[in-house]
Every structure is written in structure tokens, then in C-alpha cells.
Amino acid sequence: MKIDRILDRQYAANLLALQCALRVGGLMSIGVIGSIRKTLDTYLLCLRHGAEYAKNARLDDLTGKWVVVYADAMTECAEKSLQDYRNNLQIWLLTQDEALIWVTRIDKALASD
């Protein structure tokens, strides 16, 4: 095999590896930014529930009412957190699939004759 052909294959594989790193890095960044945003949304949701209750609360309220309001707020936060987890998991799985696709392309570029 000629050295020119080996260098061409190596050059093509290097370009594919760079493209892979950029795409996978971009997907991971989207996942991290989305995760941070969703965490802040959930935190603000919990704060909003607390503020709404504090606005309407009275000193003579029964303890049971506090527990019910708190349980409702936490249920909503837990449902939102679970949905956020599923969305984040889908982004990470997409990132893994993208990386596998690019690794296959790089292997084909190196193996081509």
C-alpha cells in the first residue's frame, strides 16, 4: 500500500473524529444546559407553591392543612422531575447513538482500500 493512500485514510479519519467530537460535545452541552434549566424550573415551582401558601396561611391553620399543601406541592415537583429525568435520559441515549454512528464511520474510513 502506498504511503499517500495511508495518509489520505488517516486524514479522512481525523476529520471524521473531529466532526464526531464536535457533534457529541454539542449534544452533551445541550443535555447539561437543559438539565440545569429544568432543575431551576422545578426549584421555582416549589418556591411558588411555598409563596402561595405563605400568602394565604393563617396562624390558626391546622397542621393537617400544612401537610396536604406540602404533599400537593411535592407531588407536582416529583412529577415534573420525573419527566425532566426521562427527557434528559433521551438526550444522553441520543448522544450515545450519535457517538456509535461516528465511530463506525471512522472505522470504515480507516478500513477502506
Long-range contacts (C-beta under 8 A, 24 or more apart in sequence): 9-109, 9-110, 9-112, 10-110, 12-109, 13-106, 13-109, 13-110, 16-102, 16-105, 16-106, 16-109, 17-102, 17-106, 19-102, 20-98, 20-99, 20-102, 20-103, 20-105, 20-106, 23-98, 23-102, 24-95, 24-98, 24-99, 24-102, 27-91, 27-94, 27-95, 27-98, 28-95, 30-91, 31-88, 31-91, 31-92, 31-95, 34-87, 34-88, 34-91, 35-84, 35-88, 38-80, 38-84, 38-87, 38-88, 39-84, 41-80, 41-84, 42-77, 42-80, 42-81, 42-84, 45-73, 45-76, 45-77, 45-80, 46-73, 46-74, 46-77, 49-73, 49-76, 49-77
